[in-house]
């Protein structure tokens, strides 16, 4: 596949991949976003209402939005 190159070990096993970001930049962004989401699975969550309230108090969000 154009723009994708695999690095292999002595046994021929694929160990890494190089991606041409000019050809596959969007694919890399999606892959990276998925990794970040997976890494954050166990983190505490905050409700949308709570975030809105904090932003309104900071003057960064209009009331009623």
SEFIZA-3560 file (N, C-alpha, C; in Angstrom, 3 decimals):
REM SEFIZA-3560
<numar><xx>0.849</xx><yy>-1.168</yy><zz>0.000</zz><atom>N</atom></numar>
<numar><xx>0.000</xx><yy>0.000</yy><zz>0.000</zz><atom>CA</atom></numar>
<numar><xx>0.897</xx><yy>1.235</yy><zz>0.000</zz><atom>C</atom></numar>
<numar><xx>0.587</xx><yy>2.184</yy><zz>-0.847</zz><atom>N</atom></numar>
<numar><xx>1.380</xx><yy>3.402</yy><zz>-0.949</zz><atom>CA</atom></numar>
<numar><xx>1.308</xx><yy>4.183</yy><zz>0.368</zz><atom>C</atom></numar>
<numar><xx>2.467</xx><yy>4.612</yy><zz>0.861</zz><atom>N</atom></numar>
<numar><xx>2.526</xx><yy>5.436</yy><zz>2.049</zz><atom>CA</atom></numar>
<numar><xx>2.544</xx><yy>4.672</yy><zz>3.361</zz><atom>C</atom></numar>
<numar><xx>2.554</xx><yy>3.335</yy><zz>3.293</zz><atom>N</atom></numar>
<numar><xx>2.608</xx><yy>2.498</yy><zz>4.492</zz><atom>CA</atom></numar>
<numar><xx>3.824</xx><yy>1.582</yy><zz>4.374</zz><atom>C</atom></numar>
<numar><xx>4.707</xx><yy>1.604</yy><zz>5.387</zz><atom>N</atom></numar>
<numar><xx>5.878</xx><yy>0.735</yy><zz>5.386</zz><atom>CA</atom></numar>
<numar><xx>5.980</xx><yy>0.051</yy><zz>6.734</zz><atom>C</atom></numar>
<numar><xx>6.275</xx><yy>-1.239</yy><zz>6.711</zz><atom>N</atom></numar>
<numar><xx>6.406</xx><yy>-2.007</yy><zz>7.939</zz><atom>CA</atom></numar>
<numar><xx>7.876</xx><yy>-2.229</yy><zz>8.255</zz><atom>C</atom></numar>
<numar><xx>8.200</xx><yy>-2.167</yy><zz>9.537</zz><atom>N</atom></numar>
<numar><xx>9.524</xx><yy>-2.556</yy><zz>10.009</zz><atom>CA</atom></numar>
<numar><xx>9.387</xx><yy>-3.965</yy><zz>10.554</zz><atom>C</atom></numar>
<numar><xx>10.341</xx><yy>-4.810</yy><zz>10.223</zz><atom>N</atom></numar>
<numar><xx>10.280</xx><yy>-6.204</yy><zz>10.646</zz><atom>CA</atom></numar>
<numar><xx>11.535</xx><yy>-6.574</yy><zz>11.424</zz><atom>C</atom></numar>
<numar><xx>11.384</xx><yy>-7.556</yy><zz>12.306</zz><atom>N</atom></numar>
<numar><xx>12.548</xx><yy>-8.037</yy><zz>13.054</zz><atom>CA</atom></numar>
<numar><xx>13.286</xx><yy>-9.084</yy><zz>12.229</zz><atom>C</atom></numar>
<numar><xx>14.290</xx><yy>-9.711</yy><zz>12.859</zz><atom>N</atom></numar>
<numar><xx>15.113</xx><yy>-10.699</yy><zz>12.149</zz><atom>CA</atom></numar>
<numar><xx>14.304</xx><yy>-11.889</yy><zz>11.644</zz><atom>C</atom></numar>
<numar><xx>13.203</xx><yy>-12.201</yy><zz>12.324</zz><atom>N</atom></numar>
<numar><xx>12.369</xx><yy>-13.342</yy><zz>11.937</zz><atom>CA</atom></numar>
<numar><xx>11.321</xx><yy>-12.957</yy><zz>10.896</zz><atom>C</atom></numar>
<numar><xx>11.295</xx><yy>-11.684</yy><zz>10.502</zz><atom>N</atom></numar>
<numar><xx>10.318</xx><yy>-11.236</yy><zz>9.524</zz><atom>CA</atom></numar>
<numar><xx>8.988</xx><yy>-10.824</yy><zz>10.139</zz><atom>C</atom></numar>
<numar><xx>8.932</xx><yy>-10.782</yy><zz>11.463</zz><atom>N</atom></numar>
<numar><xx>7.694</xx><yy>-10.381</yy><zz>12.148</zz><atom>CA</atom></numar>
<numar><xx>7.576</xx><yy>-8.856</yy><zz>12.141</zz><atom>C</atom></numar>
<numar><xx>6.399</xx><yy>-8.358</yy><zz>11.768</zz><atom>N</atom></numar>
<numar><xx>6.169</xx><yy>-6.920</yy><zz>11.760</zz><atom>CA</atom></numar>
<numar><xx>6.214</xx><yy>-6.397</yy><zz>13.188</zz><atom>C</atom></numar>
<numar><xx>7.039</xx><yy>-5.357</yy><zz>13.399</zz><atom>N</atom></numar>
<numar><xx>7.194</xx><yy>-4.794</yy><zz>14.739</zz><atom>CA</atom></numar>
<numar><xx>6.771</xx><yy>-3.340</yy><zz>14.826</zz><atom>C</atom></numar>
<numar><xx>6.689</xx><yy>-2.667</yy><zz>13.696</zz><atom>N</atom></numar>
<numar><xx>6.320</xx><yy>-1.251</yy><zz>13.688</zz><atom>CA</atom></numar>
<numar><xx>5.838</xx><yy>-0.884</yy><zz>12.293</zz><atom>C</atom></numar>
<numar><xx>5.232</xx><yy>0.290</yy><zz>12.215</zz><atom>N</atom></numar>
<numar><xx>4.750</xx><yy>0.767</yy><zz>10.925</zz><atom>CA</atom></numar>
<numar><xx>5.104</xx><yy>2.235</yy><zz>10.771</zz><atom>C</atom></numar>
<numar><xx>5.463</xx><yy>2.621</yy><zz>9.573</zz><atom>N</atom></numar>
<numar><xx>5.691</xx><yy>4.026</yy><zz>9.243</zz><atom>CA</atom></numar>
<numar><xx>4.573</xx><yy>4.446</yy><zz>8.294</zz><atom>C</atom></numar>
<numar><xx>3.939</xx><yy>5.569</yy><zz>8.616</zz><atom>N</atom></numar>
<numar><xx>2.818</xx><yy>6.053</yy><zz>7.829</zz><atom>CA</atom></numar>
<numar><xx>3.180</xx><yy>7.408</yy><zz>7.247</zz><atom>C</atom></numar>
<numar><xx>3.049</xx><yy>7.544</yy><zz>5.941</zz><atom>N</atom></numar>
<numar><xx>3.267</xx><yy>8.828</yy><zz>5.290</zz><atom>CA</atom></numar>
<numar><xx>2.072</xx><yy>9.714</yy><zz>5.632</zz><atom>C</atom></numar>
<numar><xx>2.312</xx><yy>10.735</yy><zz>6.434</zz><atom>N</atom></numar>
<numar><xx>1.218</xx><yy>11.573</yy><zz>6.917</zz><atom>CA</atom></numar>
<numar><xx>0.609</xx><yy>12.435</yy><zz>5.816</zz><atom>C</atom></numar>
<numar><xx>1.358</xx><yy>12.671</yy><zz>4.757</zz><atom>N</atom></numar>
<numar><xx>0.772</xx><yy>13.408</yy><zz>3.629</zz><atom>CA</atom></numar>
<numar><xx>-0.295</xx><yy>12.559</yy><zz>2.954</zz><atom>C</atom></numar>
<numar><xx>-0.068</xx><yy>11.264</yy><zz>2.870</zz><atom>N</atom></numar>
<numar><xx>-1.036</xx><yy>10.358</yy><zz>2.242</zz><atom>CA</atom></numar>
<numar><xx>-2.123</xx><yy>9.906</yy><zz>3.213</zz><atom>C</atom></numar>
<numar><xx>-1.774</xx><yy>9.722</yy><zz>4.480</zz><atom>N</atom></numar>
<numar><xx>-2.685</xx><yy>9.088</yy><zz>5.435</zz><atom>CA</atom></numar>
<numar><xx>-2.813</xx><yy>9.862</yy><zz>6.746</zz><atom>C</atom></numar>
<numar><xx>-2.723</xx><yy>11.179</yy><zz>6.696</zz><atom>N</atom></numar>
<numar><xx>-2.800</xx><yy>11.991</yy><zz>7.902</zz><atom>CA</atom></numar>
<numar><xx>-4.104</xx><yy>11.809</yy><zz>8.664</zz><atom>C</atom></numar>
<numar><xx>-5.229</xx><yy>11.740</yy><zz>7.951</zz><atom>N</atom></numar>
<numar><xx>-6.521</xx><yy>11.558</yy><zz>8.611</zz><atom>CA</atom></numar>
<numar><xx>-6.593</xx><yy>10.197</yy><zz>9.299</zz><atom>C</atom></numar>
<numar><xx>-6.053</xx><yy>9.181</yy><zz>8.652</zz><atom>N</atom></numar>
<numar><xx>-6.040</xx><yy>7.842</yy><zz>9.251</zz><atom>CA</atom></numar>
<numar><xx>-5.232</xx><yy>7.855</yy><zz>10.543</zz><atom>C</atom></numar>
<numar><xx>-4.094</xx><yy>8.525</yy><zz>10.534</zz><atom>N</atom></numar>
<numar><xx>-3.266</xx><yy>8.616</yy><zz>11.732</zz><atom>CA</atom></numar>
<numar><xx>-4.018</xx><yy>9.337</yy><zz>12.846</zz><atom>C</atom></numar>
<numar><xx>-4.695</xx><yy>10.439</yy><zz>12.524</zz><atom>N</atom></numar>
<numar><xx>-5.451</xx><yy>11.180</yy><zz>13.544</zz><atom>CA</atom></numar>
<numar><xx>-6.508</xx><yy>10.297</yy><zz>14.183</zz><atom>C</atom></numar>
<numar><xx>-7.219</xx><yy>9.522</yy><zz>13.368</zz><atom>N</atom></numar>
<numar><xx>-8.249</xx><yy>8.622</yy><zz>13.900</zz><atom>CA</atom></numar>
<numar><xx>-7.625</xx><yy>7.561</yy><zz>14.806</zz><atom>C</atom></numar>
<numar><xx>-6.521</xx><yy>6.986</yy><zz>14.362</zz><atom>N</atom></numar>
<numar><xx>-5.822</xx><yy>5.970</yy><zz>15.143</zz><atom>CA</atom></numar>
<numar><xx>-5.345</xx><yy>6.548</yy><zz>16.474</zz><atom>C</atom></numar>
<numar><xx>-4.748</xx><yy>7.733</yy><zz>16.429</zz><atom>N</atom></numar>
<numar><xx>-4.233</xx><yy>8.379</yy><zz>17.628</zz><atom>CA</atom></numar>
<numar><xx>-5.370</xx><yy>8.719</yy><zz>18.593</zz><atom>C</atom></numar>
<numar><xx>-6.482</xx><yy>9.242</yy><zz>18.066</zz><atom>N</atom></numar>
<numar><xx>-7.640</xx><yy>9.548</yy><zz>18.908</zz><atom>CA</atom></numar>
<numar><xx>-8.156</xx><yy>8.293</yy><zz>19.605</zz><atom>C</atom></numar>
<numar><xx>-8.184</xx><yy>7.170</yy><zz>18.898</zz><atom>N</atom></numar>
<numar><xx>-8.642</xx><yy>5.908</yy><zz>19.489</zz><atom>CA</atom></numar>
<numar><xx>-7.700</xx><yy>5.467</yy><zz>20.614</zz><atom>C</atom></numar>
<numar><xx>-6.402</xx><yy>5.644</yy><zz>20.426</zz><atom>N</atom></numar>
<numar><xx>-5.437</xx><yy>5.297</yy><zz>21.475</zz><atom>CA</atom></numar>
<numar><xx>-5.633</xx><yy>6.155</yy><zz>22.715</zz><atom>C</atom></numar>
<numar><xx>-5.841</xx><yy>7.448</yy><zz>22.522</zz><atom>N</atom></numar>
<numar><xx>-6.057</xx><yy>8.355</yy><zz>23.650</zz><atom>CA</atom></numar>
<numar><xx>-7.336</xx><yy>7.965</yy><zz>24.386</zz><atom>C</atom></numar>
<numar><xx>-8.410</xx><yy>7.685</yy><zz>23.647</zz><atom>N</atom></numar>
<numar><xx>-9.679</xx><yy>7.296</yy><zz>24.270</zz><atom>CA</atom></numar>
<numar><xx>-9.509</xx><yy>6.012</yy><zz>25.074</zz><atom>C</atom></numar>
<numar><xx>-8.794</xx><yy>5.043</yy><zz>24.521</zz><atom>N</atom></numar>
<numar><xx>-8.566</xx><yy>3.780</yy><zz>25.220</zz><atom>CA</atom></numar>
<numar><xx>-7.760</xx><yy>4.006</yy><zz>26.498</zz><atom>C</atom></numar>
<numar><xx>-6.790</xx><yy>4.892</yy><zz>26.425</zz><atom>N</atom></numar>
<numar><xx>-5.944</xx><yy>5.188</yy><zz>27.576</zz><atom>CA</atom></numar>
<numar><xx>-6.744</xx><yy>5.832</yy><zz>28.704</zz><atom>C</atom></numar>
<numar><xx>-7.801</xx><yy>6.556</yy><zz>28.360</zz><atom>N</atom></numar>
<numar><xx>-8.578</xx><yy>7.305</yy><zz>29.350</zz><atom>CA</atom></numar>
<numar><xx>-9.832</xx><yy>6.592</yy><zz>29.834</zz><atom>C</atom></numar>
<numar><xx>-10.003</xx><yy>5.339</yy><zz>29.469</zz><atom>N</atom></numar>
<numar><xx>-11.221</xx><yy>4.598</yy><zz>29.816</zz><atom>CA</atom></numar>
<numar><xx>-11.536</xx><yy>4.640</yy><zz>31.305</zz><atom>C</atom></numar>
<numar><xx>-10.563</xx><yy>4.495</yy><zz>32.160</zz><atom>N</atom></numar>
<numar><xx>-10.810</xx><yy>4.428</yy><zz>33.597</zz><atom>CA</atom></numar>
<numar><xx>-10.878</xx><yy>5.776</yy><zz>34.304</zz><atom>C</atom></numar>
<numar><xx>-10.666</xx><yy>6.863</yy><zz>33.573</zz><atom>N</atom></numar>
<numar><xx>-10.672</xx><yy>8.176</yy><zz>34.202</zz><atom>CA</atom></numar>
<numar><xx>-12.084</xx><yy>8.582</yy><zz>34.612</zz><atom>C</atom></numar>
<numar><xx>-12.192</xx><yy>9.379</yy><zz>35.681</zz><atom>N</atom></numar>
<numar><xx>-13.518</xx><yy>9.853</yy><zz>36.085</zz><atom>CA</atom></numar>
<numar><xx>-14.126</xx><yy>10.737</yy><zz>35.007</zz><atom>C</atom></numar>
<numar><xx>-15.452</xx><yy>10.709</yy><zz>34.945</zz><atom>N</atom></numar>
<numar><xx>-16.156</xx><yy>11.502</yy><zz>33.939</zz><atom>CA</atom></numar>
<numar><xx>-16.906</xx><yy>12.638</yy><zz>34.608</zz><atom>C</atom></numar>
<numar><xx>-17.194</xx><yy>13.640</yy><zz>33.804</zz><atom>N</atom></numar>
<numar><xx>-17.931</xx><yy>14.795</yy><zz>34.285</zz><atom>CA</atom></numar>
<numar><xx>-19.129</xx><yy>14.998</yy><zz>33.364</zz><atom>C</atom></numar>
<numar><xx>-20.280</xx><yy>15.296</yy><zz>33.946</zz><atom>N</atom></numar>
<numar><xx>-21.482</xx><yy>15.453</yy><zz>33.131</zz><atom>CA</atom></numar>
<numar><xx>-21.397</xx><yy>16.733</yy><zz>32.297</zz><atom>C</atom></numar>
<numar><xx>-22.117</xx><yy>16.747</yy><zz>31.192</zz><atom>N</atom></numar>
<numar><xx>-22.163</xx><yy>17.922</yy><zz>30.333</zz><atom>CA</atom></numar>
<numar><xx>-22.743</xx><yy>19.116</yy><zz>31.090</zz><atom>C</atom></numar>
<numar><xx>-23.761</xx><yy>18.878</yy><zz>31.905</zz><atom>N</atom></numar>
<numar><xx>-24.342</xx><yy>19.967</yy><zz>32.690</zz><atom>CA</atom></numar>
<numar><xx>-23.326</xx><yy>20.581</yy><zz>33.632</zz><atom>C</atom></numar>
<numar><xx>-22.503</xx><yy>19.757</yy><zz>34.253</zz><atom>N</atom></numar>
<numar><xx>-21.464</xx><yy>20.239</yy><zz>35.159</zz><atom>CA</atom></numar>
<numar><xx>-20.442</xx><yy>21.097</yy><zz>34.410</zz><atom>C</atom></numar>
<numar><xx>-20.047</xx><yy>20.663</yy><zz>33.234</zz><atom>N</atom></numar>
<numar><xx>-19.081</xx><yy>21.414</yy><zz>32.426</zz><atom>CA</atom></numar>
<numar><xx>-19.691</xx><yy>22.743</yy><zz>31.999</zz><atom>C</atom></numar>
<numar><xx>-20.934</xx><yy>22.719</yy><zz>31.560</zz><atom>N</atom></numar>
<numar><xx>-21.614</xx><yy>23.961</yy><zz>31.161</zz><atom>CA</atom></numar>
<numar><xx>-21.664</xx><yy>24.949</yy><zz>32.321</zz><atom>C</atom></numar>
<numar><xx>-22.010</xx><yy>24.457</yy><zz>33.499</zz><atom>N</atom></numar>
<numar><xx>-22.107</xx><yy>25.309</yy><zz>34.681</zz><atom>CA</atom></numar>
<numar><xx>-20.757</xx><yy>25.965</yy><zz>34.989</zz><atom>C</atom></numar>
<numar><xx>-19.684</xx><yy>25.188</yy><zz>34.927</zz><atom>N</atom></numar>
<numar><xx>-18.351</xx><yy>25.736</yy><zz>35.187</zz><atom>CA</atom></numar>
<numar><xx>-17.976</xx><yy>26.799</yy><zz>34.154</zz><atom>C</atom></numar>
<numar><xx>-18.278</xx><yy>26.537</yy><zz>32.889</zz><atom>N</atom></numar>
<numar><xx>-17.956</xx><yy>27.492</yy><zz>31.832</zz><atom>CA</atom></numar>
<numar><xx>-18.767</xx><yy>28.777</yy><zz>31.983</zz><atom>C</atom></numar>
<numar><xx>-20.031</xx><yy>28.641</yy><zz>32.376</zz><atom>N</atom></numar>
<numar><xx>-20.860</xx><yy>29.826</yy><zz>32.592</zz><atom>CA</atom></numar>
<numar><xx>-20.307</xx><yy>30.669</yy><zz>33.736</zz><atom>C</atom></numar>
<numar><xx>-19.888</xx><yy>30.037</yy><zz>34.805</zz><atom>N</atom></numar>
<numar><xx>-19.315</xx><yy>30.754</yy><zz>35.951</zz><atom>CA</atom></numar>
<numar><xx>-18.033</xx><yy>31.491</yy><zz>35.563</zz><atom>C</atom></numar>
<numar><xx>-17.287</xx><yy>30.921</yy><zz>34.615</zz><atom>N</atom></numar>
<numar><xx>-16.038</xx><yy>31.540</yy><zz>34.157</zz><atom>CA</atom></numar>
<numar><xx>-16.294</xx><yy>32.589</yy><zz>33.073</zz><atom>C</atom></numar>
<numar><xx>-17.563</xx><yy>32.730</yy><zz>32.671</zz><atom>N</atom></numar>
<numar><xx>-17.903</xx><yy>33.696</yy><zz>31.630</zz><atom>CA</atom></numar>
<numar><xx>-17.524</xx><yy>33.248</yy><zz>30.242</zz><atom>C</atom></numar>
<numar><xx>-17.303</xx><yy>31.963</yy><zz>30.058</zz><atom>N</atom></numar>
<numar><xx>-16.885</xx><yy>31.422</yy><zz>28.758</zz><atom>CA</atom></numar>
<numar><xx>-18.039</xx><yy>30.809</yy><zz>27.975</zz><atom>C</atom></numar>
<numar><xx>-19.239</xx><yy>30.873</yy><zz>28.554</zz><atom>N</atom></numar>
<numar><xx>-20.401</xx><yy>30.303</yy><zz>27.888</zz><atom>CA</atom></numar>
<numar><xx>-21.614</xx><yy>31.136</yy><zz>28.290</zz><atom>C</atom></numar>
<numar><xx>-22.411</xx><yy>31.509</yy><zz>27.295</zz><atom>N</atom></numar>
<numar><xx>-23.604</xx><yy>32.309</yy><zz>27.578</zz><atom>CA</atom></numar>
<numar><xx>-24.644</xx><yy>31.456</yy><zz>28.288</zz><atom>C</atom></numar>
<numar><xx>-25.350</xx><yy>32.033</yy><zz>29.236</zz><atom>N</atom></numar>
<numar><xx>-26.424</xx><yy>31.332</yy><zz>29.926</zz><atom>CA</atom></numar>
<numar><xx>-27.495</xx><yy>30.958</yy><zz>28.907</zz><atom>C</atom></numar>
<numar><xx>-28.114</xx><yy>29.819</yy><zz>29.094</zz><atom>N</atom></numar>
<numar><xx>-29.173</xx><yy>29.370</yy><zz>28.194</zz><atom>CA</atom></numar>
<numar><xx>-28.670</xx><yy>28.608</yy><zz>26.982</zz><atom>C</atom></numar>
<numar><xx>-27.374</xx><yy>28.365</yy><zz>26.896</zz><atom>N</atom></numar>
<numar><xx>-26.824</xx><yy>27.623</yy><zz>25.756</zz><atom>CA</atom></numar>
<numar><xx>-26.707</xx><yy>26.169</yy><zz>26.118</zz><atom>C</atom></numar>
//
